[in-house]
């Protein structure tokens, strides 16, 4: 909030901006409501016997490189003429989905046996292309009535018993698919695609060959209801997760929380109360021994780079609300595996809406110390995450274009993202600043007067130094959720690996509690050493857990089967953005906990 001596020009500019934001806000909300209709519901459609059921081919890619996917017809499969591309939502495009029409015809309740898809003469270059993809364990993905299905392109058989122990590989192409479809009355419930090993085409030699691609369809009745037809995808996994791992992670988290919170309550708070009693008893000698009481005229001093710090806090608060909103959508059943583009579309919408939180929070903290220059904090809140995001995504998009992968964003999608940011995010960000200016809290009044010159900070012991505290502040929270973090990486960079949202929420709450508790303890240790520059350190100590998260991400990659420049760049780039978001969230939580703790103890000293 502006102080009484703020220039009238600033007040007028904010008032004018408020009026413009109010008009713009109505339009923006209508646009966002329209965006929500782009998200698929995942419900099935009712059909009559013989009705056409939508069937789309999507993409192909190596099994162990989830980011490296290509369009289905980049391989010389049977294709219709012309190929019709399905109109996709923004989330589907961002997810790398490229749905197209196919020659497969799976009419409702209509069985087929060895139906011919097409006859195709494969050239030597096409055979080499198939052989290369089979060597990399390429899979394909399709959608039938919005249900995903997968299969492998072919298989390779290696024999080391001939040629003096050298490898002798045989490459086989699957030319027949068996579709098993389950239905309940007039609804499709489940579909599976099985490669028939009795229909193999040897493509080990670079010679032209005629191939007949065929498929069979069998329909069977099931009692499962359409409302639960997506549940199996939540439990399916190529790498099953042991429940014992979850239980051990749960016990590990509880143990760390009990130890830290017990230390905070039994030792720390008891020691603090004794120090407050010594202040009320008037024992001057004991007062001198308590360092944090000696810096009460400096601890509320305006921190360095106040606008940048407020920008970090605003963005961290926005990310925290975004994560909470995603958890809420997951628990309501709105987000579930393989609902194409839903998660990314939700991220775009929620991130846009929560820009109000970033603008309001950054302006609110700035108003505690300076009445003017709030707009600089608001502007910084709008670029602290988005600028690194756009830089990394631009680099990754260039790599994807070089490879011809579906992860490459079309030019139209890039334009839409830029328009969403300029026409939606920025106005909502400004709206948050305007709301704080009009309805925000009054300027903060410190318990004691702030001296003109700051107190000199004495030489600190090793356990009070910044790097040690940052290391400890990151290690303790991360150690409590390390096992669950492994499952999260497996979910993000694996196939059909699912972690329960309830367990993930529990791990997130543990992370918040430990970040806040450890942040308070480390801030108290710092203040006890008469070091009053706690602002940035409390933020960095809480956010340092993200460094451990990223380091574990590198370890996870080295232990995985992911290979190639494209997968490596996408993994490191998006993991960096993911961990950077957690750096902002945990840093903000640690700062807020320290801020409330400091205000409490110094007000208690004033009352005493």
Buried (B, 14 or more C-beta within 10 A) or exposed (E): BBEEEBEEEBEEEBEEBBEBBEEBBEEBEEEBEEBEEBBBEBEBBEBEEEEEBEBBBBBBBBBBBBBBBBBBBBBBBBBBEEEEEBEBBBBBBBBBBBBBBBBBBBBBBBEBEEBEBEEBEBBEEBBEBBBEBBEBBBBBBBBBBBBBBBBBBBBBEEEEEEEEEEEEEEBBBBBBBBBBBBBBEBBBBBBEBBBBEEBBBEBBEEEEBEBBBBBBBEBEEEEBEBEEBBEBBBEBBEEEBEEEEBEEBBEBBEEBBEEBBEBBEEEBEEEBEEBBEBBEEEEEEBBEEBBBBBBBBBBBBEBEEBBBBBBBBBBBBBBBBBBBBBBBBBEEEBBBBBBBBBBBBBBBBBBBBBBBBBBBBBBBBBBBBBBBEBBBBBBBBBBBBBEEBBEBBEEBBEBBEEBEBBBBBEEEBBEBBEEBBEBBBBBBBBBBBBBBBEEBEEBEEBBBEBEEEEBEBEEBEEEBBBEBBBBBBBBBBBBBBBBBBBBBBBBBBBBBBBBBBEBBBBBBEBBBBBBBBBBBBBBBBBBBBBBBBBBBBBBBBBBBBBBBBBEBBEEBBEEBEBEBEBBBBBBBBBBBBBBBBBBBBBBBBBBBBBBEBBBEBBEBBEEE
